[in-house]
Amino acid sequence: MAALLSIGDFARATNLSVRTLRFYHEAALLEPAEIDSNSGYRRYRTGQIPVAQVIRRFRALDMPLGEIREVLSARDIAARNELIAAHAKRLEDDIERQRAIVTSLRDLLDHPDSTAGIEHRTVPPTSAAAITETIDITDAAAWYQGALGELFATLAAQGIEPTSAAGGIFSNELFTDERGVATVFVPCGPEVRHLGRVEATIVPAAELAVIVHAGALEGVDRAYGTLGAYVAEHALAVDGPLREYYAVGADETTDATSWRTEIGWPIFATNPAVNLGGSRGRVSPD
């Protein structure tokens, strides 16, 4: 018969606290070999020590309990390794994201005052295919990607070519209350037919102060900050939703350093009309 350890001795042997072992039992992750029916004391087999050590290492890698449970109950080595590899890939992606954040933070500390150029533009009314929904700010990135993909697919299915860069219009509530109306649109001829979430619309005219953000969207807050400060300091602000135009995006290149996003803040009219977001890909990545 395999030797049994009290929960206290098992905790010392595995470097897992009694509280943690009780939690893992309740989560059906590491169940005791025996539970005394009278005292309720838990006892563990010595053979469970390696299992506890594996769990401890997975938790050190932030693997969710459900995934650890799947690994431990995997039907064979291949299935187990596939689960572990998937989590390792997520960790690698997180590391890359954290590196990008650190790089952005260092740049912010070294260059707190952005010198990015800001220009004023008049945007005429534009016919477009659009998707409009009320969303949460935490879902904005995924929603935008899905909506944009649906728009391009719908236009392709109807044989319609975009006439200029795709864009987005975002209500103030989306920023202030973390939930609000968002629109993603692709300028095109008025002949687009309603299909699914896609509808024909007219993007209204607007006077905008515009800044160009280069690269992936992780650091776009700096461009928003620079633009917001400029508009406030020049007393130009008027009510209205913010806009983005995706002059160079993921559908043109997978190189995120080449992406260019034009951010527009509504302002008083100050100059003659200038086209915003011309032909797709026209903005140079240089």
Secondary structure, 3 states (H helix, E strand, C coil): CCCEEEHHHHHHHHCCCHHHHHHHHHCCCCCCCEECCCCCCEEEEHHHHHHHHHHHHHHHCCCCHHHHHHHHCCCCHHHHHHHHHHHHHHHHHHHHHHHHHHHHHHHHHHCCCCCCCEEEEEECCEEEEEEEEEEEHHHHHHHHHHHHHHHHHHHHHCCCCCCCCEEEEECHHHHHCCEEEEEEEEECCCCCCCECCEEEEEECCEEEEEEEEECCHHHHHHHHHHHHHHHHHCCCECCCCEEEEEEECCCCCCCHHHCEEEEEEEECCCCCCCCCCCCCCCCCCC
